[in-house]
Amino acid sequence: MKHLLMKIYKGLYDAYGPRHWWPGETPFEVMVGAILTQNTSWKNVEKAIGRLKENGLLSSTKIRRLRRNQLASLIRSSGYYRIKAERLKAFVNFLFEHYDGNLNRMRKEEIKTLREKLLRVKGIGLETADSILLYGLQKPIFVVDAYTKRILSRLGIVPEKASYEAIQNLFMNHLPHDERLFNEYHALFVHLGKTVCKKSPECDICPIKGIEHRA
Ligand code: SF4
């Protein structure tokens, strides 16, 4: 399995190169993006983050002080903005309650404990928690999303209905726990899923078409 997973990685990396993912100027911005991107396109998230920036409000202290309806109106473009405002507030409150608002302190927490804590924050699910850990805090954990699932099931590596954990374990159990590798691998899957392995896949131009598809 390790050989196969690395072959896929290499095929994608050779074709697309480094993806410089996740876009964001600071770890906090990455975390905000991870929360806002649920059920919406990245373009809409960028607009919402842009508005927070324009108003000088993209910091944990500022978001903590903002009223929920003010925050909701600022992030309106990200969709489900009332729910997302609540989620952002919940996350920021968590950050202050557990780490005095200090991301370096948060980063020092052991990954398993931190993940469990994040998953207890209202509105933070598996993919969001893992994105915060990997892209916000450079912790070595594999992020699974709909693209990952679709590509791997088309390759016949996992069943179509495989759980998040089952897919994540595949990578965690067979690859070195290397944050850079996990960062790049997930980003390459996102790129492939968006541009080639779409709902209707364009297999002719796929850089991993030569890899045996068991499905
Ligand atoms: S060959 Fe086709 S199905 Fe397989 S990963 Fe590429 S685009 Fe998807």
Residues whose N, C-alpha, C, O or C-beta is under 5 A from the ligand:
A	BS01	SF4	R154 V196 C197 P201 E202 C203 C206 I208 K209
